[in-house]
Amino acid sequence: MPSSTPRPPDEPGEPTSTRSIPLDPSQRWRAFWVCVAVAAITILDLSKVNVALPSIETALGSGPTELQLIVSGFVLTFGLVLVPMGRLGDQRSRRALFIVGLTLFTLTSLVCALAPNSEVLLVGRLLQGVAAGTQMPQVLGMIQQLFQGRERGRAFGLFGATIGVATAFGPTLGGLLIAIGGPTDGWRLIFWMNVPLGIVAIALAAWVLPSTRLSAPGRLQLDPVGVVLFGLTVLALMWPFLFTTGSPEDDPARWWLLVVFAVFGLAFVLWERRYASLGRAPLIPFSLFAITSFRDGTLISTAYFAALPALFLLTTLFLQSGVGLEPVFAGMVSIGFALASAAASWAGGLLVAHFGRRLVVIGLAAMLAGVIGLVLAAVFVPPGVVVYVMAAIMAVAGVGGGLVVSPNQTLALADVPVRGGGLAGSVGQLGQRIGTAVGTAVGLSLFYAAVYREDGSGPTDVIYHDAYMYGMAAVGLFLAGAFLVSVIDLFGRRRGEIPAFDPVD
């Protein structure tokens, strides 16, 4: 196993950080690809399960609330543990936590695949989310630690390409597995595929990943009160959005949880400030958000991921319900986006050192144009050819998407010290998960509210045209918000208010 010399102790009052990793290039890239492959498997689980819900309903007799929890419970527990596990990885061993999270993910996938009823499947999904939230911060922290300068930009470019493919290809893969396994038990293949992949990944991780544990790590600082307050804050924020469908049966009382969110959020901020004033290490050092590049990058990422999953889901729903396509064919419309995004992410990782934030601005402008094109195609293109037109527009939008994800990730973490890479990465991932929950809820509620409101008032195709327009309007607004922040960041860099991106660490 590769080894290294421990770095000097941190300053008093700061958490002990995992050590640096001086490896030769081939060792670094082998470790990188193991981490990124596991991240891709994790992200696939966010999207491929959506298309399996009708099969799960038929096979297990699950009700609407149980089905929603099977999807949203994973997102919720994923978001809840991201920051504490990122903090723990920074202070102890990212490698050990990565393997622990991966092992739990593999075991819970087996539980889900064998689930005899909805209750067991739900418990498995909740624990899967915990596993995903344990391993994902270690991936970003490890990349931050393994690479420097231009090589880091290339690494994040390849990371963004892989995640882009996983995000866009998830619905297609889910539909394909259901088609292979049949309408009753095809959904089990979605979880079965994780088991052999997980076993192989565990073996590779134990063999390839370098140790990051210090010989004298010092006292663990996890801020238990902060962890509890943070968990309650995230839970209160995400819960009402995760249970918003647009159906008239949605309980309006759920929105009172946003008041609870405000109360716990304020208590969390006050506690963290007091905890830091005592010379201890808070769960989230708010000094992170004083780094303008990190703050802007996190806002852009949150808004972008509020738009992207909703865009895929709304387009798939429109093609299935409004045009009549089978799920597997509706999901295939996003393949062009996945491939174009992968190529553009790789290129963006190479070009970010030269063009900086301009790449993100261009990418978001292309995504906005893609949203407008998709809506126009849905309304004006005949049903027989609309799927092909949408697939072409998706491919063009994918180029824009690729220019957003990896350059933005590189820019957001450029000024973050390596010792805080896991925590900073987990805060960014939390923003993405919250963005996904909020964006999907808003888009779906607008879509289905239009369907329920206009049901029986006109032709089916007109109803779904309107529903798609309303849902995609929310997608466009989220992308416009990300575009605005990216433009502000760009002009801030030109005026010198934000340091120019320097590829040399």
N, C-alpha and C positions, 0 to 999 in steps of 0.2 A: 504493500500500500504506500503511495507517495506520502512523504512527510515534509514538514517545514519547520522553521524556527519560530517559536512563539513571538508574537509582536509585543512591544512594551505594554505595561499595564495602562489602562485608560486613566483619564483624570479622575480625581475623587468625585464621587457623586454621580458618575456615569456608569452605565452597565458594562460589565466585561464583554468584549466583543470576540467573535470567532476570529481565528487567525487568518492571515493572508495565505494564498495558495500558489506558490511558485512552481508551476509545472511546465513541461515542454508543450509545444503547440498540439501535438497529437493527443496527449493526455487530456488537455483542456477540452478539445473538441469532442473526444469520446464521452467525457463527463457531460458536456453540454447536450449532446444528442440524447443521452439517457434521460436527463431532466426534461427536455422539451417533448420527448415522446410521451412521458407520463403526463405532462401538462395537457397535451393534445387529447389523451384518453379522458382526462378529467373534464375538459371543455365539451367534448362530444356528449358526455352524460347530461350536460345542461340542455341540449337541444334534441337529441335523438329520442328521448322518452316522450316528448310531446305527441309525436305521431302514433305512439303505441297506446294512448289512453282509450280509444274505442275498443281495442282488443282486450285490454285489461278489464274494462267494464264488462265485456261479454264473458270473459273467462272466470272472473272472480266475483261478479255481481256487485262491483263497487258503485257507491253512490257518488253524486257530484262533489260533495265535500271531500270524500276520501280521494277521489281522482285529483282534485286540486291540491290536496296536501302531498300527494305522491310527487308532484312536480315542484310545488312551492316550498315544501319542507326541506328538500335538498338545497335549494337556494338560500333558505333562511339559516340553516345550521352552517352552511358554507360561509356565509357572511359573518356569523357570530364568532367563529373561532379564528378567522384570518389574522386579526391584529394581535391577539395574545400569542398565537403560535409564531407569528413573525418576530415578536419580541423575544420569545423563548429561543428561537433559532439563532438570533443575533447574540444571545448571551451564552449559549451552550453549543450544540453541534447541529448544524443544518443537515449534515449527512444522516445522522441518527434519526432526526425527526422526519426527514424525507422517507426513509425506509419504514418507519413506524406508520406514517400516513399511508404509504403505498400498500403495506401489508393489510391494514384495516380496510382500505378501499377494495382490495381483492376479496377479502373475506365477506364483506358486506355485499359485494356483487353476487357472490355465491348464494348468500341468504336471499337476495331479491330474485335470483333465477329459480330458486326452489320454493319460493313463498307459496304456501297452500291457500292463503287468504289475504285480504286487503290489509289487515292489521299487521301481519308479519312483513308484508311488502313495505308498508309505511315506516315501520321501525328500521328496516334495512336502508331505506332511502335517507332517513334522518341521520343515521350513522355514516352513510356514504358521504353526506355533506360535511360531517365532522372530519372525515378522512381527507376529503378534497381540500378543506380549509387548513389542514395540517401540512399537507405537502406543497401546496401552491406557493406560499411565501418563501419556502426554501428554494424553489426553482429560481425565482427572481433574485433572491439574495446570493445564490450560488453564481448566477451569471454575472452579477455585479462584482463578485469577488474574484471570479476566474479571469475576467478580461478587463483591459484598460484601453483608453484612447480609441483609435479607429477600429480596432478589433472588437471593441465592445459594441460599436455601432453596427458592425456586420453581424455580431451575435444576436443583438436585439432585432435586426432585420429578419434573420432566419427564424427567430422566435415568433415574431409577428406574422410571418408567412405561414408558419405551422398552425398557429392559433386561428388565423383567418380561414384556412382550409377547414379546420375542425369545426369552427362555428358555422360556416356555410354548408358543409357537407353533412352535418348531423342529421337534418331531416331526411335527406336522401338515403343515408345509410340506414336510419331507422325504418323507413318505408320498405327498403330492399330486404332487410332481415325479416320483417313481418310477411312480406310476399313469399320468402323462402320457407319460413316456419309455419305459415298458415295463419288464418285469422284468429284462431283460438289460443295457440301457444307460441306464435311467432314472436310475441313481445318478450318471451323469456330469453331468446337469442340475444337481445339487446344487452342483457346482463351477463349471459354466458360468455360473450366475446371478451369481457373484461378479465375473466379468470385466467386463461392461459397467457394473455398479454401481461397481466399483473405478475404472474409467477416468473416469467422471463425477465420482466423489468426489475423485480426484486433481486434476482441473481446478478444481473448486470450492475445494478446500483451498488451491491455489496462488493463487487469486483472492481468497478471503475471509479466510483466517486471518491475523492480524496477526503481525508479526515480534516475537520475544522475545529476540533475540540482543543482547548488550551490545557496544558498540563496542570495549571493551577487556576481554575476558572473563577474563583472567588464566590461570594455569596450571591445566590439567585435573587433577582429583584423583579417581581412580577406585579406589584401593586394590586393586591387582591380586591380591595374596595373599588379601585378603578375598573378592574375587569368586570365586576358585577354591575356597576353603574353603566359601563359601556355596553354590556350585553343587553340590559333592559332598554337602553336608548335605541340600539339597532333593532331590537325586537318590536318596539312600539312604532318605529318608523316604517319598517317593511311590512308588518302584518296587514294593515288596511289595504295596501296596494296589492299584496299577494292574493288577497281574497276579493278582488274586484273583477267582475266578469262582464258587467253591462246588463246583466239579467235584472228584471224587476224584482227578483227575490233577494238581491244583494242587500245585506243588512246595513242601513244607513248609520247605525250606531257605531260601526267600525271606525268612522272618521274621528270619533272622540279620542281614539288612541294617539292622534297627532298632538293633542294637548298633553297627554302623558309623555310623549316623545319630547316635547319642549321642556317639561319639568325635569325629566331625567337628564336631558342633554345639558341643561343649565347646571344641575347638580354635578354632572361629570366634569364640566369645564372648571367649576369652582374647586372641586376636589383635586383635580390634576394640578391646578395652579398652587394650591396649598401644599400638596405633596412635594412638588418641585421646590417650593420655598424652604422646605425642611432639609434640602440637600439630597433628596432621594430621586430615583429615576421613575418618572411617571410612565404609565402605559403608552401614551402618545405624547411625546415632547412637542408642544405647539411651535417650537422653534422650526420644525419641519416646514410649517406653512409660512414662515418668514422667508423661506427660499422661494423666490418668485417663480422660478422655472418649474419647481415641483408643484407649487400651488396651481399654476396655470395648466400644467400638464395633467394634473388630477382632475380639474374641472372639465377640461376638454375630453378626457377619457370617459368620465362619468356621463356627460351629455351624449357622447358618441355611442356608448353602449346602452343608453336609454333608447336610442334610435335603431341600432342595427338588428338586435333580435326581434324587435317589433316589426321591422320592415320584412324580414323573412317570414315571420308568422302570419302577418296580414296578407302577404302575397300568396302564401300557400293556402290560406283560408279562402281567399277570393277565387283562386283557380279550382279549388275543390268544390266549394259551395255555389259559386257564381257561374263557373264554366263547366263543372262536372268532371274534372280530371280525377283519376285515382291518386291516392296519397304519394305513391312512389314517383309518379310522373310529375306531380305538382312540386315535389321536393327537388326534382332534377333541374328545375329552372335556376336554382342557385349554384349549380356546378360551375357555370361560367364565372360567376362572382368569385367563387373559391379559388379557381385557377388563376384568374387575373390578379386577385388580391395577393396570392402567394408570390407571384412574380414581382409585383410592384413593392411588396414588403421587403423582399430581398434587395431590390434595387434601392429602395428608400433607405435601408440600413447602410448601404455604401455611400449614398449621396448626402446623407444628413450632415456629415462633417463639413460639406461645402455649402449646402443651401439652407441648412437649419430649419427654422420655423416656416419658411416659405413653402416647403414641401407639404406641411400639414394644411396650410391655407389652401393650396391648390387642390389637395385631396378632398377637403371638405366641400369646396366649390363643386367638384365633380360629383360628389355624393348628392348634393342638393339638386344638381341638374338631373341626376338619375331618378330621384324621387319624383320630380315633376314629370319626367318622361314616362315613368311607370303609371302614374295616375292618368296621363293623357292616353296611354295605350289601353288601359282598362276601360276608359269611357268611349273612345272613338274607334278602336280596332275591332273588327269582327271576331266573334268567339272562336272561329276555326283557326285563326292564325295568331291570336293574341298571345298565346303561350310562347311562340317563337320570337315575337317582338319583345316580350318581357325578358326572355332569356338573353337576347342581344343587349338590351339596356342594362341588365344585371352585370353582364361581362364588362361593359364600359364603366359602370359604377364601381366594380371591383378594383379597377386600377386606382380610383380615388381612395377607396377604403384601405388599400395597401399602403398608400402614401400617408395615411393618418396613423395607423397603429404603431408600427415599429419606429418611425422617426419620433413620434410623440413620446413613446416609452423611453427612448434614448435621451431626449431632451429633458424629460421630467426627472430622471435620476442622475443627470450629468453633474449636478452640484451637491448631491447627497453623499456624505462620507460613506465609505465602504462598510464601516462597522454598523451603519444603520440601514444597509441595503435591504435586509429581510423585512424590517418594520416598514420602511418606505414603500417597498413593493406590495406589502399586504394592505397598507392604507389605500394604495392605488387600486388593488384588486377589490377591496371593499366598495370603493366608489363605483367600480364596474358592476358589482353585484346589486348594489342599491339602484344604480341606473337601470339595469335590466329589469328589476322588479317594478320600478316606477313606470318606465317606458312601456313595458308590456301591458301593465294594468291600464294605463291611460289609452293606449292604442286599441286594445281589445274592448274596453268599455265603450269607446266611441263607435267602434265597428258594430258591436252587438246592440248597442242602444239604437242605432239607426235601423238595424234589422228588425228589432222588436217594434219600433215606432212606425215603420212603414209596411210592416207585414200585412198583406192583403190589399194594400192601397195601389198596387201597380204590378207590372211584370217583374219576375224574379231577377232578371239581369239588371234592371234599373235599380232595384233595391240594393243589390250587392255592389253596383257601381257607386252608389251614394255612400254605402257603408265603408267601402275601401277609401273613398276620398276623405271621409271624416277621420278614419284611423291614420291615414298617411299624412294628414295635416299635422297631427301630433309629432310624427316622425320628422317632418320638415322643420317644425319649431325646435325640436331638440338639436337637430343638426345646425340650424341657424344660430342657436346659442353657443354651440361648440365653435362655429366659424367666427362669431363675434369675439370670443375669448382669444382665439388664435390670432386674429388681426391685432387686438390690443397687445398681446404678447410680442408680436412681430414688431410693432412700432415702438414698444418699450425697449426692445433690443437695439433698434436703430438709434434711439435717443440715448442709449447707454444706461438706461434705468435698470435693465436686466443684462447681466454679463453675456457677452457673445459666447456661443457654444465653442468650447475648446476641446478638440478630440484627444489632446494629450493630457492624461490624468496627473 
